Amino acid sequence: MGFSEYGAQLIDCDGVSPAHLSANGHWLIVLDQHLRCAWPEEGCALLLGPLPAAGELQLAWIWPCLNRWCPDPTNPDPEGSRRNRFSVDPGELVAAQRWGRQYGWQLLGSAHSHPSGGVQPSPIDLSWGWDGCLMLIRGLEPPAWGAWWLYEDAGVLKPRELIWPEALGD
């Protein structure tokens, strides 16, 4: 059985490949507003819920976060700024995981915005994900939302698009 360790929490990745994502409309409004408030920078949030069952992933809670990304002074990236990068504070990650455990929830993944583009995960997004990670992306251009399940294939993370409610369109 394959497990990924993320933040000292084990997430079972074998046999879990949801096709559908369901979420409470209230939380999606909160998420949309939170991510849009960060524009023109990337906004971010953590996503909590039970592990997927029967091909469906249930998003139970949105944990809004501040984008704490800062460039590495030892490795300058002229392309990197909060306009195209995000980072969640490790303390925020631990707090969300501890809080979610009270309800039997796992850290399912993260949400972030692409204030200057589409909803496809970037190579950097994929490099920061893990096998069995949910990634929601709010883009500027239609479609406004993308829902992705990251899975490992031949040692490389690849995104699988999830089907989710039409109400989340543009």
C-alpha positions as CSV (number, residue, x, y, z in Angstrom):
1,M,0.0,0.0,0.0
2,G,1.4,3.4,-0.9
3,F,1.4,6.3,1.5
4,S,2.7,9.8,1.2
5,E,3.8,11.7,4.3
6,Y,2.9,15.3,4.3
7,G,3.1,17.4,7.5
8,A,3.5,14.2,9.6
9,Q,0.1,13.0,8.4
10,L,-0.3,9.9,6.3
11,I,-2.5,10.0,3.2
12,D,-3.4,6.7,1.6
13,C,-2.8,7.1,-2.1
14,D,-3.5,3.5,-3.4
15,G,-6.9,2.8,-4.9
16,V,-8.0,6.4,-4.5
17,S,-8.7,8.1,-7.7
18,P,-11.8,10.2,-7.5
19,A,-13.6,11.4,-10.6
20,H,-16.0,13.8,-8.9
21,L,-15.6,16.6,-6.4
22,S,-18.4,17.9,-4.3
23,A,-18.4,20.9,-2.0
24,N,-20.7,23.1,-0.1
25,G,-21.6,26.2,-2.1
26,H,-21.0,28.5,0.9
27,W,-17.4,27.4,1.2
28,L,-16.8,27.9,-2.5
29,I,-18.1,31.5,-2.2
30,V,-15.7,32.1,0.7
31,L,-12.9,30.6,-1.2
32,D,-13.6,32.6,-4.3
33,Q,-13.7,35.9,-2.4
34,H,-10.6,35.0,-0.4
35,L,-8.6,34.3,-3.6
36,R,-9.9,37.3,-5.5
37,C,-9.0,39.6,-2.6
38,A,-5.3,38.7,-3.0
39,W,-5.2,39.8,-6.7
40,P,-3.0,40.8,-8.4
41,E,-1.0,38.4,-6.2
42,E,-1.8,34.7,-5.8
43,G,-4.1,33.9,-3.0
44,C,-4.0,30.5,-1.2
45,A,-6.0,28.2,1.1
46,L,-5.9,24.7,2.5
47,L,-8.6,22.1,1.7
48,L,-9.8,19.7,4.3
49,G,-12.2,16.8,4.3
50,P,-12.6,13.0,4.5
51,L,-10.6,10.7,2.3
52,P,-12.2,9.9,-1.0
53,A,-14.7,7.1,-1.2
54,A,-16.6,5.6,-4.0
55,G,-15.0,7.8,-6.6
56,E,-16.1,11.1,-5.0
57,L,-14.1,13.6,-3.1
58,Q,-16.0,15.7,-0.5
59,L,-14.5,19.1,0.3
60,A,-15.6,19.8,3.8
61,W,-13.7,22.9,4.9
62,I,-11.7,25.8,3.4
63,W,-8.9,27.1,5.5
64,P,-8.0,30.6,4.1
65,C,-4.2,31.4,4.4
66,L,-2.0,34.3,3.6
67,N,0.5,34.0,0.8
68,R,3.9,33.8,2.7
69,W,6.0,33.3,-0.4
70,C,9.4,35.2,-0.3
71,P,12.1,34.9,-2.9
72,D,15.2,33.0,-1.9
73,P,18.1,35.5,-1.7
74,T,20.6,32.8,-2.4
75,N,18.9,31.6,-5.5
76,P,17.3,34.7,-7.2
77,D,14.5,33.9,-9.6
78,P,13.8,36.9,-11.8
79,E,10.4,35.5,-12.8
80,G,9.3,34.7,-9.2
81,S,7.0,37.0,-7.2
82,R,3.8,36.6,-5.3
83,R,2.1,37.3,-8.6
84,N,3.0,33.8,-9.8
85,R,4.0,31.9,-6.6
86,F,2.4,31.1,-3.3
87,S,3.5,29.4,0.0
88,V,1.6,28.5,3.1
89,D,3.1,29.2,6.4
90,P,4.1,25.9,8.1
91,G,2.4,26.9,11.3
92,E,-0.8,27.5,9.4
93,L,-0.5,24.1,7.9
94,V,0.0,22.4,11.2
95,A,-2.9,24.4,12.8
96,A,-5.3,23.4,10.0
97,Q,-4.3,19.7,10.2
98,R,-4.7,19.6,14.0
99,W,-8.1,21.4,13.8
100,G,-9.3,19.0,11.0
101,R,-8.4,15.9,13.0
102,Q,-11.2,16.8,15.5
103,Y,-13.6,16.0,12.7
104,G,-11.7,13.0,11.2
105,W,-10.6,15.1,8.2
106,Q,-7.4,15.0,6.3
107,L,-5.5,17.7,4.5
108,L,-6.7,17.0,1.0
109,G,-4.7,19.7,-0.8
110,S,-4.6,23.4,-1.5
111,A,-6.4,26.1,-3.5
112,H,-4.7,29.1,-5.1
113,S,-5.3,31.7,-7.8
114,H,-3.6,32.3,-11.1
115,P,-4.4,36.1,-11.3
116,S,-2.8,36.4,-14.8
117,G,-3.9,33.2,-16.5
118,G,-5.8,30.0,-16.7
119,V,-6.6,27.1,-14.4
120,Q,-4.0,24.5,-15.5
121,P,-1.5,23.6,-12.9
122,S,1.9,25.1,-13.6
123,P,5.1,23.0,-13.4
124,I,5.8,24.7,-10.1
125,D,2.4,23.8,-8.8
126,L,3.1,20.2,-9.7
127,S,6.5,20.2,-8.1
128,W,4.9,21.3,-4.8
129,G,2.1,18.8,-4.8
130,W,2.1,15.2,-3.7
131,D,0.6,11.9,-4.9
132,G,-3.1,12.0,-4.0
133,C,-3.3,15.8,-3.7
134,L,-6.4,17.9,-4.5
135,M,-5.6,21.2,-6.2
136,L,-8.2,23.9,-6.9
137,I,-7.1,26.8,-9.1
138,R,-9.0,30.1,-9.6
139,G,-8.0,31.6,-12.9
140,L,-8.6,35.0,-14.5
141,E,-9.8,33.7,-17.8
142,P,-12.8,31.4,-18.4
143,P,-13.2,28.7,-17.3
144,A,-12.7,30.5,-13.9
145,W,-12.1,27.2,-11.9
146,G,-10.0,24.1,-12.3
147,A,-10.2,21.1,-10.0
148,W,-7.3,18.6,-10.2
149,W,-6.3,15.4,-8.6
150,L,-2.5,14.9,-8.7
151,Y,-1.2,11.4,-9.2
152,E,2.2,9.9,-9.7
153,D,3.0,8.3,-13.0
154,A,6.5,6.9,-13.7
155,G,7.9,9.1,-10.9
156,V,6.3,12.3,-12.2
157,L,3.2,14.1,-10.8
158,K,0.4,14.5,-13.3
159,P,-2.9,16.3,-13.0
160,R,-6.3,14.5,-13.5
161,E,-9.2,16.9,-14.0
162,L,-12.1,16.3,-11.6
163,I,-15.8,16.8,-12.5
164,W,-17.5,19.2,-10.2
165,P,-20.8,21.1,-10.0
166,E,-21.8,23.3,-12.9
167,A,-22.6,26.1,-10.4
168,L,-18.9,26.6,-10.1
169,G,-18.5,27.7,-13.7
170,D,-17.6,31.2,-14.5
